[in-house]
Amino acid sequence: MKFMTWNVNGIRALIQYHPYCDDLHKNYREILDYLGADIICLQETKITRSKLETDLALVPGYNSYWSFHRTKSGYSGVAIYVKDNIKLLAVEEGISGVLCGNISPPISPPGSTSGSQLDLVLDEKNRKVGGYPVMNTEDPLVYARLQELDNEGRGIILDFGFFVLFNLYCPNETDETRLPFKMDYYNLLEARVRGLIKEGRQVMVLGDMNVIPSEIDHCDPAKWKKESGESDFTNTLPRKWFNGFLAPNGPLIDLFRVFHKDELGAFTCWNTKINARPSNYGTRLDFILVTEGLLPWFKSCDRLPHIVGSDHCPVIAEMLPELKIENPNNKTQQEAVPSLLLQDVLDSYGGSTDHALAAKFYDEFSGKQQKLSLFFKKSAKESTPPTAKGPTVADLKRPVSNIGDEEPRKKPFFSADRIFNTPACSPVATSSQIAGSINTPPAPASTPPTPTPLPPKSSAKILSKATSARTVLGKAGSKKTVSKPGGQQSVLSFFSSPGASKQVPLDSVLEPSISDHTTNSQKTSSQPMLSQSSDGSSSLPLFTETHDEGGSSSSSQFSPSDFADWIPGSQDVLPFTSNEKSTTSQWQTLFTPKVVPKCKFHQEPCTEYTVNKKGPNKGRRFFLCSKPVGPEGDSIGQKPEYRCNYFQWLNPPGNGAKKIN
């Protein structure tokens, strides 16, 4: 039987890493089989019960047990996957017994019962694990503290009969305010373990203990001593407690150090922010602890640093399938040595594979209650295509075409016959008529004259012009044209004020082919331009279009360089031209990535980082050497495969207020 402990740092992100992201490991069943353990204890799952999906909770071949943080989402949490053929006597959430109702609250209303997260009532089928600490639970403060310690989803207990297993994610000492909480959790754990041992039980403790017991378990103890000002590495409250919890001072044995007593660099956690894993610049925080009675059953205990997906690596231990009992009084080799089979020992305690705290009995997974997300999924009945041979509902709603099946059901909105041959369409007005009607009240309604159809060439020209503009009917009956920006805009458009006036050439939409129906004298006359501002008022034109004698047109436009002397800030962005090649080069210059610098020691491209810590530099980006951190930090003179002390800001000071993703 194999046991594994692993801090996954978010169980839902596990499937994104190699090899789990491959086709072979696309589901959680393949991931668990790849890990190759019978009991898999996971910590820091960072998931709440409302976000627990079926494929994660109901993995074929396994029973899963979960503990979630009661109030905080995406924080802590533990889970255990047990192969479905392994029987258990009892399962408890938390380590105090409060969440499972084994310790009653100090004041309970008459007729009320305490329950677990599933509001279950304890009966003879829900066996108690035992070993509960002797405390004054009648004191409301003590009971509230026990409940607070277990509400963060940090522990699950499994009773195999032969032994009791703890899966723990102990609190981290992030600041001084969390130290009392951490020590209270440690003291509660020790009281529960000693209580079980006092009752004659064997105990296993697996998980992330969040403590470094000795210098051999730290990558740089000298640096820690220098920064903390302590000469003794073990002179902290968590380390003092943990060393007192381990043999020879305590009841439990560090199983890894039994098989790897003096191994250096046996770390299980690395800082991924500084890329410390390739250089093995880490610490040992994950443990498998056992009582002395279980020690002869174990054949190995090792860590698996090649398994990725988290900032921790798994630690695995394997029990012997058969244990030979040596009798010291038996000195002859003729007598057979008695042995015990592990499976026989486990079966002798009985047990069951169905426990109320298993995820398969949650209401949302057992068919008693649907999850809210299921109401927004398309049902299979709706997604099934119709099999009937008759017309569908969409066909019945489809309008019947009188033209024939070969004709399209819909015509383009700006087709030529729609513009010129439809009676309901208003006649096309000339630019002189529109210019004369700017300040003239609308005339009484009269019968509109029939427009004269234009040649196909002119129709095509009007069609291409009309598709790039919208015709808006005003309240007074006059028509206003608003041009849409087409194609790629110039960089200059981003430096103009939002309320700037929009130039609308009237003849570009209303009378594009006026030169085909006018005299040569009319060709040389300038066409009036209407400047439509954001508030709806008219202003003088800013550019005009003229036609020379040859029929070619030229336009004199507003040039920003003409006003560079009096436009504030224009010297920073000018000169700009309307040349397409120049505009393209301007955009390319704007979006060209900055050159990644090379560190001076290795002469290799650096790695970019972002400051996430609160302060004046939050959001600023900087470059560091791309090599992993070595045993001596980033000091110059160490081995070339480790990081040097190169540092360079990407953006200048003052931009830190804007967070850059």
Secondary structure, DSSP 4 states (H G I P E B T S, - for coil): -EEEEEE-S-GGGGGGSTTTTSGGG-SHHHHHHHHT-SEEEEE-----GGG--HHHHS-TTEEEEEE--SS-TTS--EEEEEETT--BSEEEESSSSTTTTSS--SS--TT-----TT-PPP-TTS----------TTSHHHHHHHHHHHTT--EEEEE-SS-EEEEEEPPP--SGGGHHHHHHHHHHHHHHHHHHHHTT--EEEEEE-----SGGGBS-HHHHHHHHT-S-TT-SHHHHHHHHHBTTTSSBEEHHHHHSTT-SS---EE-GGGT-TTTT-EE--EEEEE-GGGGGGEEEEEE-TT--SSSB--EEEEE-SEEE---TT---SSSPPPEEEHHHHHHTT--BS--TTBGGGSHHHHTSS--GGGGGSPPHHHHSPP--SS--HHHHHSPPPSS-TTS-SS--TT-HHHHHS-TTSPPPPPHHHHHHTSSSPPPPP-PPPPPPPPPHHHHHHHHHHHTTEEEEE-TTS-EEEEEPP-SPPPGGGGGS-TTPPEEE-GGGTS-TTGGGSS-HHHHHSPPP-EEE-TTS-EE--S-EEEE-TTS-EEEE---GGGGTTTSTTHHHH------HHHHHHHHHHHHPPPPPPB-TTT--B-EEEE--SSSTTTT-EEEE-SSPPBTTBT-TTS-TTS----EEESS-TT-TTS---
